[in-house]
Amino acid sequence: MNPAALGLALFGGALAGLALPTAYNWLVTNPPAIAGSPASETARMGTPASSRVPARNALTLVAVSELCGIGLAVTSAGLAWILRDAPGGLPLLAAWLVVMHTGVLLAAVDVAVRRLPTPVISAAALTVGVLLAGQAAATGQAQTLVAATLAVAALGGLYLALVLVAGSGMGLGDVRLAALLGAALGATSWPAVFLGGLLPFVLAVPEALARSALCRTHSIAFGPYLVAGALIAVVIDS
């Protein structure tokens, strides 16, 4: 394996893992304020003490951060091994590391509060776009960038159509996340795009059936299935 790729994976994974618990806590306890809404008034006046999330013990937070750092470092190294022969080289690996690290955070937040924060997705999308554009400029080959752009349109359009279908339970956060994943999948291969678009629905079937049997009306957090489907797709395709 390329030492640079392994170093990038280990360092990037460790850094992302260390920051993960703090970022998760902040995103869960600081919902976006909408002008005129009760949430915006709460943000302006301060969160009532009765509704605040209890502060984590500092030592516990450090321990959790270290465990997350080790876990993501090892997982990132595994991803680097899987993509060692991928034609995209180091930029493609870097793009997938951004997607994986961001995806873990987004999945956790989505499970907790049924929300996929737009700023997080936007920052990841900008980073992935710069990486793929830089690769295209450096190699003089724009095929990967074109494929990624088409995949963004394909998966983003698919999930936008599902959002417009009444009762689908999807939101615009799912559309944005699907488009982000589409960029990484499109830069990998079209079979990966197909699998990444199909697998989330397959993975979500057990939960959907369980909720139907238990008569639970709360919507499914689809973000984790989107992320898991994309990662499984790239593993199968590699």
N, C-alpha and C positions, 0 to 999 in steps of 0.2 A: 504494500500500500504506500502511496505517496506520503512521506512524512509531513508535508505541509497540510495535506488533507486531514490526517489524523490529528495534528496539532490544532487545526481550526475546529474540528469536531469536539475534541476534549475541552479546549478552552471555552469555546462558545457554549457548549452544553453546561459546563460548570457555572459559567457566569449567568446564563439564563436561569438555571435551577436555583441559584442563590437569590436571585431577584424575584423568583416566582411567588413565594408566599406573601411578600410585601405588596407586590403588584396586584395579586388576587384580593387581598384585604382591602386595598384602596378602591379597586373597581367595584367590589361588592357593596361597600359601605358608602360610596359616593356616586349615586345614580345621577345621570344628566338632568339638569334643571331645565324645565320648559317654562317660559315666561307666563305668569298668570296661574300656574298650576300649584297645587299644595306642596309639591316637592320643591318648587323654586322658593316658596315662602319659608319652608323649613330650612333650606340652604342659606337663605338670607338671614334668618333670625337665629340659626344654630339648631342642631339636632337636640330634641328633648332628651334629658338624661335617661328617661325610662325606655327610650327606643334605641339608644346607642348600643352597638355591639361591644361587649366587654373586651377590654384591651388584652392582647395575648401577653403572657409572661415572656419577658425578654429572652430568657434562656430557652424556653420552648420554641420561640420563633427562630432563634439561632440554630437549634437542633434540626427543626423542620427544614430550614433553608439549606443546611449542610446535606441532609438526606436528599433533598430535591436536586442539589448540585451534583452529587455523586450519581444519582439515577439518570439525570439528563445527560451527563458527561458520557456514561456508559452507553446509553441509548444512541447518542449522537455518533459515537465511535462505531456502533453497529451499523448505523445508516451510512457512514462513510465507507465501511467495508462493502455494503450492498451496492453502493454506487461507484465502486472503485473503477469499473470498466465502462461507466456511462460516457457517451460521447461528449457530454456537456462539460466534463472536467470539473475543475475547482469552482467556477461560478455556479454551475448547476447544483453542486453539493452545498454551497453557501446558501443558495436560494431555498433548497429543501430544509436546511437547518433553520432558517428563518421561519419557514412555514411550520415546521414541527414545533419549535419552541413557542411561537405565537399560538399555534393550534392548541397546545396543552393548556395555556392560560385561558384562551377563549372557551374551550370546552368546560373547564372548571367553573368559570363565571356563568356560562349558560346554564349549567346544572343548578347552580345556586340561585340565580335570580332571573333566569329565562331572558337573558339579554346578551347580545354580542356587541361590545363597544366599538363604535365606528372609528374612533381615533386609533385604536390598536390595529384594526384591520387596514386602515389607510396607511399607517406607518409601515406595516409589513408589505403591503402592496407596492409602495414606493421603493422600498429596499429591493424587493424581488425584481421590479421593473428596471432599476438601475443596474443590477447585477446582470440581467439578461441582455440589456442594451449594451453594457460594457463588453460582454463576451462577443456580441455581434460586431461591435466596432473593432475589437482587437483581432478577431479572426477573419473579418471581411465576409462572414457568412451570416446572412440574416434569416436563414430558414428557421432556426430555433425560435427567434423572436417573433416571426410571423406565425408559426404554429402556436406559440404561447398566446398571442393576441387572439387568434381564432378560437382557441379553447376557452379563453376568458369570455368571449361572446357566446359560445355554445353553452357552457355551464351556467353562466350568469343569466342568459336568456331563458334557459330551462327553468331555473328556480324562480325567476321573475314571473314566468307564466304560472307557476304553481302558487305564487303569492296572490295572483289575481283570481285564482280559483277559490270560490267561497268555501270555507270550511277546511282548507288545506292545513291550517295551523302554522304555515310558514310566515316568516317576517322578512323585512328588507335586510336585516342582519344576516340571515341565511343566504340571501342573494349575494351580498358583498363577500361573504366567506367563500361561497362557491366560486365566485369569480377569481378570488385570490388563489384558491387551490387549483383552479383551471390553468392559471399561468404556469405553475410548477409542473402540473401534469402534462400540459401541452409541450413544455420544453423537454419532457422526457420521451413521450411517444403518444400516438393516437390510441393504441390499445389501452394505455394507462388512463387516458381521458375517459374512454368508454367505461372501464372498470371503476374509476373514481366517481363517475356519475351514477352508476348502478348500485354499487355496494352499500352506500348509506341507507338506501331503502330496504335492502335485504337485512342489514344489521338492525334496523329499527323495527322489524316485524315482531320479534318476541315482546318488546315493550308495548307496542301498539295492541297486540292481542291481550296482554296482561291488563292493560288499562281498560280495554273494552270489557273484559270479563269482570273486572272490579267496578265497572261503571264510573271510572274516574274521568272527569271532563278536562282536567288540566292538560294543557298542550305539552307535547313531547319536546324536550330540549334536543333539537336536531343537530346543533353544532358538533357535539362529540361524535356523532355518526358520520358527519361530513369529513371531519379530520381523520377519523379511523379509516374510513373508506379510501381516502386519498393515500394514506400511508401504506395500507395493505396493497393498494393498486401498484404503487411504485416498487414494493417488495416483490410482488408476483411478476411484474414486468421486467425486473432487473435480472 
